[in-house]
Amino acid sequence: MEQARITSKGQITIPKGVRQALGLKEGKEVIFIIEGGGAIMRPKTKNPLEELAKLRKEIHFTPKEIKEMIKESKKEWSKIE
């Protein structure tokens, strides 16, 4: 378990071990979820379906390829939920 202190400006420094474990780099956004009297912090991720829609406009995929990408996106989302 890591710990941090809130500054007078309401800021915290995310401990190095947490940043490394989550792959957080300078400029990366995080989200906070209020739950059960506490907060959960997670790296902000792009919506895989929105990213897929952007790619679809640029590259033409077969229906089979699209289904596989959706399957992989769902797998990735299940890891962060």
Helices and strands as residue ranges (DSSP letters): H 16-22, E 30-35, E 38-43, H 48-58, H 63-80
